[in-house]
């Protein structure tokens, strides 16, 4: 069975990804690579993911898109914090849709592909939406959240889900249940920027790899907790921070990297016995394609998708799950 990705030829494609963290950008890499073989691809980037796309696709044209600017909170519940940011999100959706209309006319675009940017659809050009979130698992407000989600998705002509079509193989569990989605849905298999790199087992092994990602301030909160929890047990530990913020008080023996991509990241994952990370879906796909089994998942507090995925992976793939408050000295 052919993939809907490889079936596309001779198009001028505008491709853009949500900048709420880096996961949406990383999982789009193999899709963009395939599309670029037989089409002209123009990338919509923001201040958050521009350097990543410049590094991976230096020759592709890039156009600035509005930045969502989503932030978490140290004190307020995540849901309340997100509700307070709804007016800004709506402005971004309107602005990106207005910009897209101009881009379509100026660049003669005849296909739009959006990874979770709800405003990047067109009434005149075929628009494809990439998501694994077709059936939101949101406590207390699942009905309302899914009604809004379905309303936004219906503006697109087609949906691509980065997961296996067979329900028993799904990495996203109930999240990708499309039974209530009227728009045509195609499962395109797990997508990872690391899937093309070597998976050979290196001679040097490390005990633990910590992969941090996500929005502030929760990224920094978990970073500090993990450093304190590991304490003197710093032998063979690698920390990939996902940030360029200054970090002080690093215990000796922890190998620290701000950002790592591509072959180097694949090597770090493969050579580590255990990976500690958030339970974001793109991170889980990276670990899946590299065959990692010993996983410790710490969902972002209040982020229902990560909380659901952590529990699902605990049941299906035997991952160990801790809440952020449980991360204390000696817990590992």
Secondary structure as the mmCIF struct_conf table of DSSP 4:
data_model
#
loop_
_struct_conf.conf_type_id
_struct_conf.id
_struct_conf.beg_label_comp_id
_struct_conf.beg_label_asym_id
_struct_conf.beg_label_seq_id
_struct_conf.end_label_comp_id
_struct_conf.end_label_asym_id
_struct_conf.end_label_seq_id
TURN_TY1_P TURN_TY1_P1 UNK A 4 UNK A 7
BEND BEND1 UNK A 10 UNK A 10
STRN STRN1 UNK A 12 UNK A 17
BEND BEND2 UNK A 20 UNK A 22
HELX_RH_AL_P HELX_RH_AL_P1 UNK A 23 UNK A 38
BEND BEND3 UNK A 39 UNK A 39
STRN STRN2 UNK A 40 UNK A 45
TURN_TY1_P TURN_TY1_P2 UNK A 47 UNK A 49
HELX_RH_AL_P HELX_RH_AL_P2 UNK A 50 UNK A 56
TURN_TY1_P TURN_TY1_P3 UNK A 58 UNK A 59
BEND BEND4 UNK A 60 UNK A 60
STRN STRN3 UNK A 61 UNK A 64
BEND BEND5 UNK A 74 UNK A 76
HELX_RH_AL_P HELX_RH_AL_P3 UNK A 78 UNK A 84
TURN_TY1_P TURN_TY1_P4 UNK A 85 UNK A 85
HELX_RH_AL_P HELX_RH_AL_P4 UNK A 86 UNK A 107
TURN_TY1_P TURN_TY1_P5 UNK A 108 UNK A 108
STRN STRN4 UNK A 111 UNK A 115
BEND BEND6 UNK A 116 UNK A 116
TURN_TY1_P TURN_TY1_P6 UNK A 118 UNK A 119
BEND BEND7 UNK A 123 UNK A 125
STRN STRN5 UNK A 127 UNK A 130
BEND BEND8 UNK A 132 UNK A 132
BEND BEND9 UNK A 134 UNK A 135
TURN_TY1_P TURN_TY1_P7 UNK A 139 UNK A 141
HELX_RH_AL_P HELX_RH_AL_P5 UNK A 142 UNK A 153
TURN_TY1_P TURN_TY1_P8 UNK A 154 UNK A 155
BEND BEND10 UNK A 156 UNK A 157
STRN STRN6 UNK A 158 UNK A 161
BEND BEND11 UNK A 162 UNK A 163
BEND BEND12 UNK A 165 UNK A 166
HELX_RH_3T_P HELX_RH_3T_P1 UNK A 167 UNK A 169
BEND BEND13 UNK A 171 UNK A 172
HELX_RH_3T_P HELX_RH_3T_P2 UNK A 173 UNK A 176
TURN_TY1_P TURN_TY1_P9 UNK A 179 UNK A 180
BEND BEND14 UNK A 183 UNK A 183
STRN STRN7 UNK A 185 UNK A 187
TURN_TY1_P TURN_TY1_P10 UNK A 193 UNK A 196
BEND BEND15 UNK A 197 UNK A 197
BEND BEND16 UNK A 203 UNK A 204
STRN STRN8 UNK A 206 UNK A 211
BEND BEND17 UNK A 214 UNK A 215
TURN_TY1_P TURN_TY1_P11 UNK A 216 UNK A 217
HELX_RH_AL_P HELX_RH_AL_P6 UNK A 218 UNK A 230
TURN_TY1_P TURN_TY1_P12 UNK A 231 UNK A 232
TURN_TY1_P TURN_TY1_P13 UNK A 235 UNK A 236
STRN STRN9 UNK A 237 UNK A 240
BEND BEND18 UNK A 242 UNK A 242
BEND BEND19 UNK A 245 UNK A 245
HELX_LH_PP_P HELX_LH_PP_P1 UNK A 250 UNK A 251
TURN_TY1_P TURN_TY1_P14 UNK A 252 UNK A 253
STRN STRN10 UNK A 254 UNK A 257
BEND BEND20 UNK A 258 UNK A 258
HELX_RH_AL_P HELX_RH_AL_P7 UNK A 262 UNK A 271
STRN STRN11 UNK A 272 UNK A 277
HELX_RH_AL_P HELX_RH_AL_P8 UNK A 281 UNK A 289
TURN_TY1_P TURN_TY1_P15 UNK A 290 UNK A 291
STRN STRN12 UNK A 295 UNK A 297
HELX_LH_PP_P HELX_LH_PP_P2 UNK A 299 UNK A 300
TURN_TY1_P TURN_TY1_P16 UNK A 301 UNK A 302
HELX_RH_AL_P HELX_RH_AL_P9 UNK A 304 UNK A 317
STRN STRN13 UNK A 320 UNK A 321
HELX_RH_3T_P HELX_RH_3T_P3 UNK A 324 UNK A 326
TURN_TY1_P TURN_TY1_P17 UNK A 329 UNK A 330
#
